[in-house]
Amino acid sequence: PQAGKERAPAEPREEKTPDDITEDDVPDMNAVVRVCFHFWEMQPVEICGEFGYKTMRELNDSRTSPWEAWLTIKQLKQPPAPEEEPEPVELEQAEQEPEELWPEDQPESEPEPEPEPETEGFIDMDWLEKQLKVLQAKKLKAWSESNLLSYIKTTYKVEAKTVLEAVGKLDKGAANHFRKRVEETLQMI
């Protein structure tokens, strides 16, 4: 050891968030594994499973780039923050007692329209089918029929035999969330 020479204290490193990770941070699959473990304590076998593989060798031999792998895992593990709804403004009238109406003062009631079932048609299925074909053509394992169906079933708690059937059962919020996932992935590739 060199006597008399003091080392300068190390610069404090800023803690990165998943959104701060760049392509340079994940040059290979081992870096993807390290980053995924750091943020979500994911084991390599879990990462492989997200892409339909059983081993790191299979994942490394796939055509999935480390950057694509990172973006896919990040998207699955870090759902977008829910949009905050504005708090309802209380009206002063709410504190007053409601005025009693005489039968002749009551507005005529019109028959209420039949409510549409809440699980039908929140995503344009023709659009979705085309977009899924684009994603599956890119050979992204996370977007294969079986992996995608499994993801939808576990994430949105629906039972179905096909991806389109499962998507058709999503409520409005889940359908919007899934549509955003598809759009975000398409922008990344």
C-alpha positions as CSV (number, residue, x, y, z in Angstrom):
1,P,0.0,0.0,0.0
2,Q,1.1,3.5,-0.7
3,A,1.5,5.4,2.5
4,G,0.5,9.1,2.6
5,K,-1.8,9.0,-0.4
6,E,-5.4,9.3,0.5
7,R,-8.1,8.2,-1.9
8,A,-10.7,10.7,-2.7
9,P,-14.2,9.7,-1.5
10,A,-16.3,8.1,-4.1
11,E,-18.8,10.3,-5.8
12,P,-22.3,9.5,-4.5
13,R,-24.1,7.6,-7.2
14,E,-27.6,8.7,-8.0
15,E,-30.1,5.9,-7.6
16,K,-31.7,5.2,-11.0
17,T,-35.3,4.3,-11.5
18,P,-36.5,1.9,-14.1
19,D,-37.3,4.9,-16.4
20,D,-33.7,6.1,-16.1
21,I,-32.3,2.8,-17.6
22,T,-30.8,3.4,-21.1
23,E,-29.8,0.9,-23.8
24,D,-26.2,1.4,-22.6
25,D,-27.1,0.1,-19.2
26,V,-28.3,-3.3,-20.6
27,P,-25.6,-4.3,-23.2
28,D,-26.3,-8.0,-22.7
29,M,-28.8,-10.3,-21.1
30,N,-26.7,-10.6,-17.9
31,A,-27.1,-6.9,-17.5
32,V,-30.9,-7.3,-18.0
33,V,-30.9,-9.9,-15.2
34,R,-28.9,-7.7,-12.9
35,V,-31.2,-4.7,-13.5
36,C,-34.4,-6.7,-13.1
37,F,-33.1,-8.3,-9.9
38,H,-32.2,-4.8,-8.6
39,F,-35.6,-3.3,-9.2
40,W,-38.0,-6.3,-8.8
41,E,-35.8,-9.1,-7.3
42,M,-36.6,-11.1,-10.3
43,Q,-34.6,-14.4,-10.7
44,P,-33.2,-15.3,-14.1
45,V,-35.8,-18.1,-14.4
46,E,-38.6,-15.6,-14.0
47,I,-37.2,-13.4,-16.8
48,C,-36.8,-16.4,-19.1
49,G,-40.4,-17.4,-18.3
50,E,-41.7,-14.0,-19.4
51,F,-40.3,-14.8,-22.9
52,G,-41.4,-18.4,-22.9
53,Y,-37.9,-19.9,-22.3
54,K,-36.7,-22.2,-19.6
55,T,-33.0,-21.3,-19.5
56,M,-30.8,-18.2,-20.0
57,R,-29.1,-20.1,-22.8
58,E,-32.4,-20.2,-24.7
59,L,-33.0,-16.6,-24.0
60,N,-29.5,-15.6,-25.1
61,D,-29.9,-17.7,-28.3
62,S,-33.2,-16.0,-29.1
63,R,-33.4,-13.0,-31.4
64,T,-34.6,-10.9,-28.5
65,S,-32.2,-8.0,-28.0
66,P,-31.2,-7.0,-24.4
67,W,-32.9,-3.7,-24.9
68,E,-36.2,-5.3,-26.1
69,A,-36.0,-7.7,-23.2
70,W,-35.6,-4.9,-20.7
71,L,-38.4,-2.8,-22.2
72,T,-40.8,-5.8,-22.2
73,I,-40.0,-6.7,-18.6
74,K,-40.2,-3.1,-17.5
75,Q,-43.6,-2.8,-19.2
76,L,-44.9,-5.9,-17.5
77,K,-43.5,-5.0,-14.0
78,Q,-44.2,-1.3,-14.0
79,P,-47.7,-0.5,-14.9
80,P,-48.3,3.2,-15.7
81,A,-49.4,5.3,-12.8
82,P,-53.1,5.6,-12.6
83,E,-54.4,8.9,-13.8
84,E,-55.7,10.9,-10.8
85,E,-59.3,11.7,-10.9
86,P,-60.2,15.2,-9.7
87,E,-61.9,15.2,-6.4
88,P,-65.6,16.1,-6.6
89,V,-66.4,19.6,-5.6
90,E,-69.1,19.7,-3.0
91,L,-71.9,22.0,-3.8
92,E,-73.4,24.2,-1.1
93,Q,-76.8,23.0,-2.1
94,A,-76.0,19.5,-1.0
95,E,-76.2,20.8,2.6
96,Q,-79.7,22.1,2.1
97,E,-82.7,19.9,2.5
98,P,-84.1,18.8,-0.8
99,E,-87.3,20.6,-1.8
100,E,-90.3,18.4,-1.9
101,L,-92.1,18.4,-5.3
102,W,-95.8,17.9,-5.8
103,P,-96.7,15.2,-8.4
104,E,-97.5,17.8,-11.0
105,D,-94.1,19.5,-10.5
106,Q,-92.2,16.3,-11.1
107,P,-90.5,16.1,-14.4
108,E,-91.9,13.5,-16.8
109,S,-89.8,10.4,-16.6
110,E,-88.6,8.9,-19.9
111,P,-87.8,5.2,-20.1
112,E,-84.2,4.7,-19.3
113,P,-82.1,3.3,-22.2
114,E,-81.0,-0.3,-21.7
115,P,-77.5,-0.3,-20.2
116,E,-75.0,-1.8,-22.5
117,P,-73.0,-4.7,-20.9
118,E,-69.8,-3.3,-19.5
119,T,-67.6,-6.0,-21.0
120,E,-68.4,-5.6,-24.7
121,G,-66.5,-3.7,-27.3
122,F,-64.0,-1.5,-25.4
123,I,-61.2,-2.4,-27.9
124,D,-61.7,-2.5,-31.7
125,M,-61.1,-6.2,-32.3
126,D,-60.1,-5.7,-35.9
127,W,-57.4,-3.2,-34.9
128,L,-56.2,-5.4,-32.0
129,E,-55.9,-8.5,-34.3
130,K,-53.8,-6.5,-36.8
131,Q,-51.6,-5.1,-34.0
132,L,-51.1,-8.5,-32.4
133,K,-50.0,-9.9,-35.8
134,V,-47.4,-7.2,-36.1
135,L,-46.1,-7.9,-32.6
136,Q,-46.1,-11.7,-33.1
137,A,-44.3,-11.2,-36.4
138,K,-41.4,-9.6,-34.5
139,K,-41.1,-12.9,-32.6
140,L,-41.4,-11.3,-29.2
141,K,-42.1,-14.3,-26.9
142,A,-44.1,-12.1,-24.4
143,W,-46.6,-11.5,-27.2
144,S,-47.1,-15.1,-28.3
145,E,-50.7,-16.3,-28.1
146,S,-50.0,-18.6,-25.1
147,N,-47.9,-16.1,-23.1
148,L,-50.3,-13.2,-23.8
149,L,-53.3,-15.2,-22.8
150,S,-51.6,-16.2,-19.6
151,Y,-50.7,-12.6,-18.9
152,I,-54.3,-11.3,-19.6
153,K,-55.8,-14.1,-17.4
154,T,-53.5,-13.3,-14.4
155,T,-53.3,-9.6,-14.7
156,Y,-57.0,-8.9,-15.5
157,K,-58.5,-11.9,-13.8
158,V,-60.6,-13.1,-16.8
159,E,-61.1,-16.7,-18.1
160,A,-61.0,-17.4,-21.8
161,K,-59.5,-19.8,-24.3
162,T,-58.1,-17.2,-26.8
163,V,-56.6,-13.8,-26.4
164,L,-59.4,-12.1,-28.4
165,E,-62.0,-13.8,-26.2
166,A,-60.2,-12.7,-23.1
167,V,-59.9,-9.1,-24.3
168,G,-63.6,-9.1,-25.1
169,K,-64.3,-9.8,-21.4
170,L,-62.2,-6.9,-20.1
171,D,-64.0,-4.0,-18.4
172,K,-63.4,-0.5,-19.7
173,G,-60.4,0.3,-17.4
174,A,-58.7,-3.0,-18.1
175,A,-59.3,-2.7,-21.8
176,N,-57.8,0.8,-21.9
177,H,-54.8,-0.4,-19.9
178,F,-54.2,-3.4,-22.3
179,R,-54.7,-1.2,-25.4
180,K,-52.1,1.2,-24.0
181,R,-49.7,-1.7,-23.4
182,V,-50.1,-2.7,-27.1
183,E,-49.6,0.8,-28.3
184,E,-46.5,1.4,-26.1
185,T,-44.9,-1.8,-27.3
186,L,-45.6,-1.0,-30.9
187,Q,-43.9,2.4,-30.4
188,M,-40.8,0.7,-28.9
189,I,-40.2,-1.7,-31.8
